[in-house]
Amino acid sequence: MRRPSGRLAVKLHQRVCVLMTDKAVTAEEVLARPKLAAEIVGRLSETVLLIRPGRWEAVVAELRKLGHAPRIVQPPASPKRSARE
């Protein structure tokens, strides 16, 4: 049996959007919809999906079309422009 090295690779992401569902089955339903699945880049847990950068509004709009009432906890801040732009 191999002994764990004690190291764990961690990657910190800032300004990400996630879709959190109450049940795993709801996340599965989202992933089963081609329009929504195209906007998901990863699954962080059974109930948490990672949304493509800049696409949270499209996900919210599509969820509303399907009859869901998503609650937006904190909309992402718009990116700051540098003085050179």
RABELKA-V899423 format. One record per pair of residues at least 12 apart in sequence whose ideal C-beta (glycine too) atoms are under 8 Angstrom apart, sorted by the first residue. I is the first residue (numbers start at 1). J is the second residue. If there is no record, write none. Layout:
i: {I	I}
j: {J	J}
This chain:
i: {15	15	15	16	16	16	17	17	17	17	17	17	17	18	18	18	18	18	19	19	19	19	19	19	20	20	21	21	21	22	23	24	24	26	27	27	27	27	27	30	30	31	31	33	33	35	36	36	36	39	39	39	39	39	39	40	56	56	60}
j: {76	77	79	50	51	53	50	51	53	55	56	59	76	44	48	49	50	51	40	48	49	51	59	70	47	48	47	48	49	47	47	46	47	47	43	46	47	48	49	49	63	43	49	62	66	62	59	62	63	51	52	55	58	59	62	52	75	76	72}
